[in-house]
Amino acid sequence: MTDLTSLPNIGKELAKILEQADIHSAEELKQVGSENAFIRIKTIDPSACISKLCALEGAVQGIRWHNLPKERKQELEEFLKMVEKNAS
């Protein structure tokens, strides 16, 4: 297993999906960013939802996703709507 699971919110399952999305380390995830990582994941797992996106953002910021600022959660929800609209 990689150091991905050392990040908050990243368990074994999400780490596996990140690796399938060609993100293999905590540093890579931080460089790619939560939104781009989510787009990669969405191509592998079309059922990926806001919880996964928030988990990724929390991991990038080094905090539990529950502690994301409300404004950032709203931005992520808008981003998700855009991604899903473009996918349909």
Backbone as a ProteinNet text record, in pm:
[ID]
protein_1_A
[PRIMARY]
MTDLTSLPNIGKELAKILEQADIHSAEELKQVGSENAFIRIKTIDPSACISKLCALEGAVQGIRWHNLPKERKQELEEFLKMVEKNAS
[TERTIARY]
85.4	0	89.5	36.8	113.5	89.1	148.3	125.4	-8	-84.7	-215.9	-301.9	-295.5	-380	-334.3	-219.6	-176.8	-252.6	-318.3	-395.4	-531.1	-584.6	-720.2	-818.5	-919.1	-1029.3	-995.5	-870	-831	-811.5	-907.6	-897.9	-843.8	-840.3	-784.4	-860	-992.5	-1072.9	-1048.1	-1051.3	-1028.4	-884.1	-790.3	-650.6	-639	-710.5	-708.6	-762.5	-872.7	-932.5	-838.1	-774.7	-678.2	-564	-516.7	-408.6	-454.8	-579.2	-633.8	-641.2	-659.2	-665.5	-525.9	-423.7	-284	-235.9	-286	-238.2	-186.1	-54.9	8	66.8	59.5	116.6	38.8	58.4	-4.5	42.2	169.4	224.3	158.3	141.1	74.3	-68.9	-140.2	-277.8	-280.2	-188	-182.9	-150.8	-63.5	-28.2	-144.9	-213.5	-325.3	-444.1	-465.6	-577.9	-703.3	-791.5	-910.4	-1002.7	-1019.2	-1114.1	-1066.3	-938.9	-886.1	-881.7	-847.9	-848.7	-989.4	-1087.6	-1226.6	-1269.6	-1230.3	-1264.1	-1205.1	-1081.6	-1019.8	-1097.4	-1134.7	-1208.7	-1344.8	-1409	-1543.8	-1542.8	-1432	-1424.8	-1416.5	-1361.9	-1350.2	-1476	-1526.5	-1641.3	-1748.5	-1838.5	-1940.6	-2032.4	-2034.2	-2120.7	-2054	-1930.4	-1860.7	-1946.8	-1954.6	-2048.1	-1976.5	-2056.7	-2004	-1920.2	-1955.8	-1878.1	-1734.3	-1718.2	-1583.4	-1506.4	-1573.4	-1508.3	-1464.2	-1550.2	-1514.4	-1401.3	-1403.6	-1295.9	-1162.4	-1162.2	-1039.3	-991.9	-1083.8	-1046.8	-989.8	-1053.9	-1002.7	-862.8	-842.7	-710.6	-604.9	-638.1	-544.6	-511.6	-613.7	-593.3	-538.8	-539.8	-489.5	-588.1	-719.6	-821.8	-932.7	-1008.6	-1126.3	-1224.2	-1291.6	-1379.3	-1493.4	-1531.9	-1638.5	-1599.3	-1468.6	-1418.7	-1392.1	-1428.5	-1411.5	-1501.5	-1453	-1538.4	-1664.3	-1773.9	-1901.6	-1891.6	-1818.7	-1803.7	-1736	-1633.3	-1561.2	-1651.9	-1731.2	-1825.2	-1922.5	-1967.7	-2059.7	-1990.8	-1864.9	-1789.1	-1776.7	-1750.5	-1737.3	-1869.8	-1980.9	-2112.2	-2138.8	-2100.8	-2116.4	-2029	-1906.7	-1815.3	-1874.8	-1929.4	-1988.5	-2105.1	-2188.6	-2301	-2249.5	-2143.2	-2085.3	-2030.5	-1960.2	-1903	-2014.8	-2118.9	-2227.8	-2306.1	-2319.7	-2389.9	-2310.5	-2179.4	-2093.9	-2086.4	-2107.8	-2100.4	-2227.5	-2337.1	-2463.6	-2488.5
-118.9	0	124.6	229.7	354	442.7	559.1	654.3	728.2	694.4	757.5	738.3	618.9	590.5	665.2	731.2	813	946.7	979.4	1103.6	1085.5	1193.2	1183.2	1147.8	1069.6	1033.6	927.6	887.3	792	653.7	567.4	428.6	341.6	211.5	119.3	123.7	129.9	128.8	254.1	370.2	493.7	499.3	448.6	443.7	357.3	245.3	157.9	231.5	302.9	376.2	487.1	555.7	659.4	600.2	483.5	419.3	381.4	335.7	306.1	433.5	546.8	676.3	736.3	655	694.1	800.6	790.6	875.4	779.5	781.1	676.2	722.4	851.6	898.5	1020.2	1047.9	1165.1	1291.4	1296.7	1413.2	1430.8	1319.5	1327.2	1379.2	1329.9	1374.9	1525.4	1573.2	1716.9	1797.6	1744.9	1814.8	1816.6	1703.1	1691	1773.6	1771.8	1844.1	1758.2	1792.6	1710.4	1707.8	1820.4	1825.4	1743.2	1756.8	1677.2	1528.8	1498.6	1358.8	1302.1	1382.3	1336.4	1309	1395	1372.6	1239.8	1212.4	1083.6	967.4	980.3	874.3	853.6	960.7	953.4	868.9	869.7	787.3	639.1	607.5	468.5	426.5	517.9	489.7	597.7	574.6	675.9	708.7	622.4	647.9	738.1	781.1	869	992.1	1028.3	1132.5	1242.2	1332.3	1447.2	1402.6	1292.7	1245.4	1213.5	1150.5	1116.3	1243	1337.2	1464	1538.2	1543.8	1609.7	1535.3	1402.5	1322.9	1358.3	1369.3	1405.5	1545.2	1639.1	1776.6	1780.1	1708.1	1701.6	1641.2	1537.2	1472.6	1571.2	1646.6	1745.1	1851	1892.5	1994.8	1937.4	1804.5	1741.4	1744	1750.1	1753	1652.3	1615.8	1531.9	1610.9	1544.4	1617.4	1687.3	1637.1	1701.7	1843.9	1868.8	1998.3	2097.3	2061.1	2156.3	2277.3	2395.5	2514.4	2500.1	2553.1	2543.2	2600.3	2709.2	2771.4	2675.3	2604.9	2511.2	2394.6	2345.9	2237.9	2283	2406.6	2459.1	2468	2512.2	2517.3	2377.8	2279.4	2141.8	2089.7	2125.4	2084.7	2145	2271.1	2335.6	2267	2234.8	2164.7	2030.1	1956.3	1826	1840.2	1939.6	1962.8	1986.5	2064.7	2093.1	1965.2	1885.3	1760.2	1667.2	1654.2	1563.9	1615.7	1746.7	1805.9	1779.7	1795.7	1774.4	1626.8	1538.1	1394.6	1345	1418	1368	1419.3
0	0	0	-55.1	-66.4	55.1	52.2	160.6	144.5	41.1	24.4	148.4	207.3	323.5	448.7	441.9	556.2	559.2	448.6	442.1	509.8	567	622.7	511	543.5	453	348.6	338.5	234.1	296.7	272.7	317.3	205.1	229.8	130.2	-1.6	3.8	-119.5	-203.5	-140.1	-215.3	-266.1	-189.2	-234.5	-360.4	-363.4	-481.8	-603.9	-584.4	-696	-743.3	-649.6	-687.1	-768.7	-728.5	-803.7	-943.9	-956.2	-1089.3	-1173.1	-1105.3	-1173.8	-1193.6	-1171.2	-1192.6	-1093.8	-971	-861.3	-754.9	-733.9	-654	-521.3	-492	-365.9	-315.1	-187.9	-127.7	-200.6	-234.3	-303.7	-440.4	-512.8	-643.8	-630.2	-529.3	-508.6	-482.7	-401.6	-371.7	-497.2	-582	-705.7	-803.9	-816	-909.6	-861	-729.7	-670.7	-665.9	-575.2	-552.3	-673.6	-740.9	-852	-970.6	-1006.8	-1117.7	-1081.9	-957.3	-913.6	-923.1	-885	-890.3	-1034.3	-1126.9	-1268.3	-1315	-1276.9	-1313.8	-1252.7	-1126.6	-1057.3	-1122.4	-1161.3	-1219.5	-1347.3	-1421.3	-1542.7	-1508.3	-1391.8	-1345.8	-1271.1	-1189	-1102.3	-1124.2	-1221	-1251.2	-1133.3	-1032.1	-916.4	-812.2	-838.1	-743.2	-714.4	-586.3	-544.4	-464.8	-410.7	-335.7	-216.4	-153.6	-38	-77.5	-193.2	-240.3	-274.4	-337.7	-372.5	-246.5	-146.4	-20	50.6	43.1	103.2	39	-93.2	-164.7	-125.7	-119.2	-81.6	60.1	150.2	286.5	290.9	210.8	206.5	157.3	54.8	0.8	106.6	181.6	284.8	415.6	428.9	550.6	666.5	633.1	738.6	707.6	810.5	788.7	703.1	612.5	519.7	591.9	708.8	786.1	827.6	834.4	881.3	767.7	645.8	535.3	559.9	526.3	540.7	454.4	504.2	433.7	292	277.2	145.3	47.9	97	9.1	-29	64.6	32.2	-75.8	-67.1	-168.6	-304.7	-305.9	-431.6	-491.9	-407.3	-455.4	-510	-445.1	-495.6	-632.8	-652.1	-782.7	-886.8	-847.4	-937.7	-979.2	-883.5	-912.2	-1010.1	-989.5	-1081.8	-1224	-1235.3	-1366.1	-1430.8	-1352.1	-1403	-1451.2	-1371	-1407.1	-1526.2	-1536.7	-1650.9	-1779.2	-1771.6	-1889	-1928.4	-1832.1	-1860.2	-1928.5	-1911.3	-1967.8	-2108.1
[MASK]
++++++++++++++++++++++++++++++++++++++++++++++++++++++++++++++++++++++++++++++++++++++++

